[in-house]
Amino acid sequence: MSEVRLAKFETLIEDINKAIEKQHDLAKTGIFFAVRVGSWIRENHQNVELSLIFDYDTCNEYAKIIIDKSELKIEYGDNLLYKDQWEVRYPDIASLSDTKTKIDAAKLFVQYCRESQNISEGYKFIFWSLLILTVDKNNAQEYLSLICDFAKMLRITNEEFEDIIYAIKCVYNEVNKEYIFKSESVPAVLGGIFNLYGGQEINETLEI
């Protein structure tokens, strides 16, 4: 496996993070972006939530890069309710090693993302999960089924799911100029991805 390709892919994931965060910061009002009174990023930078679906140890190097480098942010209020419940209980992937703990964590995560001010994290969770499937075909059908289950629990509509898939295609520069977004929510969250490289070809970057 080429170290150069891995480094390129890591850069791509970091660029996607920045594009999504920039879109987040540009949003001034609306149900999907409440004013943030605090936020946090784990010291180990791993996207712990993705381990609710994927077995990190069996993932290939590209999938591990996504889990290690992609970001979901917990937004919390003055009482730090969600930070106390999530960061302390599940600080890293190892803390979600058994089935019961994963089930409890999944319930808490879904409950969190159903709050109107946190909906964007649910869309990002599904986006990153689907992106993993494009680089790692191991147990793809099982993982896709789990992703669809989470999408339903997160109340993501078929139209929103289709828009998220289109965002994945944009990452791979497979853009359909005639595509019309079927939701307002997904472009509001993932809009920064759609012109990530200004129309430049990035297939070489993503060649696995």
C-alpha positions as a LaTeX table, in Angstrom:
\begin{tabular}{lrrr}
\hline
Residue & $x$ (\AA) & $y$ (\AA) & $z$ (\AA) \\
\hline
Met1 & 0.00 & 0.00 & 0.00 \\
Ser2 & 1.46 & 3.33 & $-1.08$ \\
Glu3 & 2.39 & 5.67 & 1.77 \\
Val4 & 1.94 & 8.58 & $-0.63$ \\
Arg5 & $-1.64$ & 7.55 & $-1.38$ \\
Leu6 & $-2.39$ & 7.22 & 2.32 \\
Ala7 & $-0.95$ & 10.68 & 2.94 \\
Lys8 & $-3.05$ & 12.12 & 0.09 \\
Phe9 & $-6.16$ & 10.49 & 1.47 \\
Glu10 & $-5.46$ & 11.80 & 4.97 \\
Thr11 & $-5.15$ & 15.30 & 3.51 \\
Leu12 & $-8.46$ & 14.84 & 1.71 \\
Ile13 & $-10.25$ & 13.90 & 4.94 \\
Glu14 & $-8.75$ & 16.93 & 6.68 \\
Asp15 & $-9.91$ & 19.14 & 3.79 \\
Ile16 & $-13.45$ & 17.75 & 4.06 \\
Asn17 & $-13.46$ & 18.47 & 7.79 \\
Lys18 & $-12.44$ & 22.06 & 7.13 \\
Ala19 & $-15.03$ & 22.48 & 4.38 \\
Ile20 & $-17.82$ & 21.21 & 6.61 \\
Glu21 & $-16.71$ & 23.35 & 9.54 \\
Lys22 & $-16.50$ & 26.43 & 7.31 \\
Gln23 & $-20.05$ & 25.79 & 6.16 \\
His24 & $-21.06$ & 25.45 & 9.81 \\
Asp25 & $-19.46$ & 28.77 & 10.74 \\
Leu26 & $-21.07$ & 30.57 & 7.79 \\
Ala27 & $-24.54$ & 29.57 & 8.94 \\
Lys28 & $-25.84$ & 32.43 & 11.04 \\
Thr29 & $-29.36$ & 31.29 & 11.82 \\
Gly30 & $-31.74$ & 28.37 & 11.32 \\
Ile31 & $-32.89$ & 25.25 & 13.05 \\
Phe32 & $-29.81$ & 23.28 & 12.07 \\
Phe33 & $-27.29$ & 25.65 & 13.63 \\
Ala34 & $-27.98$ & 27.00 & 17.07 \\
Val35 & $-25.49$ & 29.46 & 18.56 \\
Arg36 & $-22.72$ & 27.47 & 20.12 \\
Val37 & $-21.98$ & 28.12 & 23.78 \\
Gly38 & $-19.23$ & 25.54 & 23.88 \\
Ser39 & $-17.67$ & 22.69 & 21.96 \\
Trp40 & $-15.00$ & 20.09 & 22.40 \\
Ile41 & $-12.74$ & 17.81 & 20.42 \\
Arg42 & $-11.29$ & 14.63 & 21.87 \\
Glu43 & $-7.58$ & 14.58 & 22.52 \\
Asn44 & $-7.13$ & 11.43 & 20.43 \\
His45 & $-9.18$ & 13.00 & 17.58 \\
Gln46 & $-10.89$ & 9.69 & 16.77 \\
Asn47 & $-14.49$ & 9.74 & 15.60 \\
Val48 & $-15.68$ & 7.43 & 18.36 \\
Glu49 & $-19.25$ & 7.47 & 17.08 \\
Leu50 & $-18.26$ & 5.62 & 13.90 \\
Ser51 & $-17.30$ & 2.61 & 16.01 \\
Leu52 & $-21.02$ & 2.22 & 16.75 \\
Ile53 & $-21.12$ & 0.77 & 13.23 \\
Phe54 & $-17.60$ & $-0.27$ & 12.24 \\
Asp55 & $-15.12$ & $-2.66$ & 13.82 \\
Tyr56 & $-11.96$ & $-0.54$ & 13.81 \\
Asp57 & $-9.60$ & $-3.50$ & 14.06 \\
Thr58 & $-10.94$ & $-5.08$ & 10.85 \\
Cys59 & $-11.01$ & $-1.85$ & 8.84 \\
Asn60 & $-8.40$ & $-1.22$ & 6.17 \\
Glu61 & $-5.97$ & 1.69 & 6.40 \\
Tyr62 & $-8.20$ & 4.09 & 4.46 \\
Ala63 & $-11.22$ & 3.43 & 6.66 \\
Lys64 & $-9.05$ & 3.86 & 9.75 \\
Ile65 & $-7.93$ & 7.27 & 8.45 \\
Ile66 & $-11.57$ & 8.35 & 8.20 \\
Ile67 & $-12.27$ & 7.16 & 11.75 \\
Asp68 & $-9.07$ & 8.75 & 13.05 \\
Lys69 & $-9.39$ & 12.09 & 11.26 \\
Ser70 & $-13.08$ & 12.82 & 10.67 \\
Glu71 & $-14.87$ & 14.98 & 13.18 \\
Leu72 & $-18.22$ & 15.10 & 14.91 \\
Lys73 & $-18.66$ & 17.81 & 17.50 \\
Ile74 & $-20.76$ & 17.64 & 20.61 \\
Glu75 & $-22.45$ & 20.98 & 21.20 \\
Tyr76 & $-23.45$ & 21.50 & 24.79 \\
Gly77 & $-25.12$ & 24.06 & 27.02 \\
Asp78 & $-24.09$ & 25.60 & 30.32 \\
Asn79 & $-24.94$ & 22.43 & 32.23 \\
Leu80 & $-22.53$ & 20.37 & 30.07 \\
Leu81 & $-25.15$ & 17.64 & 30.06 \\
Tyr82 & $-24.10$ & 15.84 & 26.90 \\
Lys83 & $-20.39$ & 16.30 & 27.50 \\
Asp84 & $-20.77$ & 14.63 & 30.91 \\
Gln85 & $-22.82$ & 11.79 & 29.48 \\
Trp86 & $-20.80$ & 11.14 & 26.33 \\
Glu87 & $-17.17$ & 12.25 & 26.66 \\
Val88 & $-16.74$ & 10.81 & 30.13 \\
Arg89 & $-18.46$ & 7.50 & 29.35 \\
Tyr90 & $-17.04$ & 6.97 & 25.86 \\
Pro91 & $-13.70$ & 8.77 & 25.58 \\
Asp92 & $-12.28$ & 6.42 & 22.93 \\
Ile93 & $-13.08$ & 3.43 & 20.74 \\
Ala94 & $-11.89$ & 0.97 & 23.36 \\
Ser95 & $-14.67$ & 2.16 & 25.67 \\
Leu96 & $-17.23$ & 0.80 & 23.17 \\
Ser97 & $-15.80$ & $-2.70$ & 22.99 \\
Asp98 & $-18.83$ & $-4.67$ & 24.23 \\
Thr99 & $-22.30$ & $-4.99$ & 22.75 \\
Lys100 & $-24.31$ & $-3.66$ & 25.70 \\
Thr101 & $-22.16$ & $-0.55$ & 25.95 \\
Lys102 & $-22.55$ & 0.05 & 22.22 \\
Ile103 & $-26.32$ & $-0.23$ & 22.46 \\
Asp104 & $-26.46$ & 2.23 & 25.36 \\
Ala105 & $-24.12$ & 4.61 & 23.51 \\
Ala106 & $-26.15$ & 4.35 & 20.31 \\
Lys107 & $-29.34$ & 5.28 & 22.18 \\
Leu108 & $-27.67$ & 8.29 & 23.77 \\
Phe109 & $-26.11$ & 9.40 & 20.48 \\
Val110 & $-29.42$ & 9.14 & 18.61 \\
Gln111 & $-31.20$ & 11.03 & 21.38 \\
Tyr112 & $-28.56$ & 13.76 & 21.16 \\
Cys113 & $-28.80$ & 14.08 & 17.37 \\
Arg114 & $-32.59$ & 14.29 & 17.47 \\
Glu115 & $-32.34$ & 17.60 & 19.32 \\
Ser116 & $-32.94$ & 20.35 & 16.78 \\
Gln117 & $-29.64$ & 22.12 & 17.49 \\
Asn118 & $-27.68$ & 18.89 & 16.96 \\
Ile119 & $-29.30$ & 17.54 & 13.78 \\
Ser120 & $-26.25$ & 18.43 & 11.70 \\
Glu121 & $-24.13$ & 15.82 & 13.55 \\
Gly122 & $-26.52$ & 13.07 & 12.44 \\
Tyr123 & $-26.09$ & 14.03 & 8.78 \\
Lys124 & $-22.32$ & 14.13 & 9.18 \\
Phe125 & $-22.35$ & 10.74 & 10.92 \\
Ile126 & $-24.17$ & 9.14 & 7.98 \\
Phe127 & $-21.89$ & 10.93 & 5.49 \\
Trp128 & $-18.70$ & 9.65 & 7.12 \\
Ser129 & $-20.17$ & 6.17 & 7.47 \\
Leu130 & $-21.04$ & 6.00 & 3.77 \\
Leu131 & $-17.63$ & 7.36 & 2.83 \\
Ile132 & $-16.01$ & 4.45 & 4.69 \\
Leu133 & $-17.99$ & 2.03 & 2.51 \\
Thr134 & $-16.43$ & 3.56 & $-0.60$ \\
Val135 & $-12.91$ & 2.66 & 0.52 \\
Asp136 & $-13.48$ & $-0.55$ & 2.48 \\
Lys137 & $-15.73$ & $-3.30$ & 1.09 \\
Asn138 & $-15.22$ & $-5.63$ & 4.06 \\
Asn139 & $-18.67$ & $-6.59$ & 5.45 \\
Ala140 & $-20.13$ & $-3.82$ & 3.29 \\
Gln141 & $-23.66$ & $-5.23$ & 3.21 \\
Glu142 & $-23.80$ & $-5.64$ & 6.98 \\
Tyr143 & $-22.44$ & $-2.15$ & 7.55 \\
Leu144 & $-24.81$ & $-0.61$ & 4.99 \\
Ser145 & $-27.73$ & $-2.22$ & 6.80 \\
Leu146 & $-26.54$ & $-0.69$ & 10.09 \\
Ile147 & $-26.10$ & 2.71 & 8.44 \\
Cys148 & $-29.67$ & 2.56 & 7.12 \\
Asp149 & $-30.89$ & 1.58 & 10.60 \\
Phe150 & $-29.14$ & 4.59 & 12.11 \\
Ala151 & $-30.53$ & 6.86 & 9.38 \\
Lys152 & $-34.04$ & 5.75 & 10.31 \\
Met153 & $-33.39$ & 6.26 & 14.03 \\
Leu154 & $-31.96$ & 9.70 & 13.27 \\
Arg155 & $-35.14$ & 10.46 & 11.28 \\
Ile156 & $-33.19$ & 11.10 & 8.11 \\
Thr157 & $-35.61$ & 11.01 & 5.20 \\
Asn158 & $-35.08$ & 9.15 & 1.92 \\
Glu159 & $-34.61$ & 12.52 & 0.21 \\
Glu160 & $-31.94$ & 13.57 & 2.71 \\
Phe161 & $-30.21$ & 10.19 & 2.40 \\
Glu162 & $-30.10$ & 10.61 & $-1.37$ \\
Asp163 & $-28.60$ & 14.09 & $-0.97$ \\
Ile164 & $-25.91$ & 12.67 & 1.33 \\
Ile165 & $-25.07$ & 10.06 & $-1.31$ \\
Tyr166 & $-24.71$ & 12.89 & $-3.82$ \\
Ala167 & $-22.28$ & 14.59 & $-1.42$ \\
Ile168 & $-20.21$ & 11.38 & $-1.49$ \\
Lys169 & $-20.23$ & 11.49 & $-5.30$ \\
Cys170 & $-19.03$ & 15.09 & $-5.18$ \\
Val171 & $-16.04$ & 13.98 & $-3.13$ \\
Tyr172 & $-15.19$ & 11.61 & $-5.98$ \\
Asn173 & $-15.90$ & 14.32 & $-8.56$ \\
Glu174 & $-18.80$ & 12.30 & $-9.99$ \\
Val175 & $-21.00$ & 15.38 & $-10.26$ \\
Asn176 & $-24.32$ & 15.34 & $-12.08$ \\
Lys177 & $-24.93$ & 18.94 & $-13.11$ \\
Glu178 & $-28.62$ & 18.19 & $-13.51$ \\
Tyr179 & $-28.98$ & 16.94 & $-9.95$ \\
Ile180 & $-31.49$ & 18.90 & $-7.89$ \\
Phe181 & $-31.21$ & 18.67 & $-4.12$ \\
Lys182 & $-34.27$ & 17.11 & $-2.57$ \\
Ser183 & $-33.77$ & 18.70 & 0.85 \\
Glu184 & $-32.60$ & 21.99 & 2.31 \\
Ser185 & $-31.01$ & 20.36 & 5.33 \\
Val186 & $-28.17$ & 18.38 & 3.73 \\
Pro187 & $-26.80$ & 21.24 & 1.56 \\
Ala188 & $-26.93$ & 23.44 & 4.68 \\
Val189 & $-24.68$ & 20.98 & 6.53 \\
Leu190 & $-22.48$ & 19.51 & 3.79 \\
Gly191 & $-22.54$ & 22.35 & 1.27 \\
Gly192 & $-18.85$ & 23.08 & 1.68 \\
Ile193 & $-18.02$ & 19.72 & 0.12 \\
Phe194 & $-19.72$ & 20.34 & $-3.21$ \\
Asn195 & $-16.97$ & 22.60 & $-4.58$ \\
Leu196 & $-14.16$ & 21.34 & $-2.39$ \\
Tyr197 & $-11.49$ & 21.39 & $-5.08$ \\
Gly198 & $-13.02$ & 24.00 & $-7.36$ \\
Gly199 & $-13.98$ & 21.42 & $-9.95$ \\
Gln200 & $-10.47$ & 19.95 & $-10.16$ \\
Glu201 & $-10.08$ & 16.25 & $-10.76$ \\
Ile202 & $-9.39$ & 14.42 & $-7.52$ \\
Asn203 & $-9.71$ & 10.85 & $-8.78$ \\
Glu204 & $-5.96$ & 10.39 & $-8.49$ \\
Thr205 & $-6.11$ & 11.48 & $-4.87$ \\
Leu206 & $-8.79$ & 8.89 & $-4.18$ \\
Glu207 & $-7.28$ & 6.02 & $-6.15$ \\
Ile208 & $-7.24$ & 3.13 & $-3.69$ \\
\hline
\end{tabular}
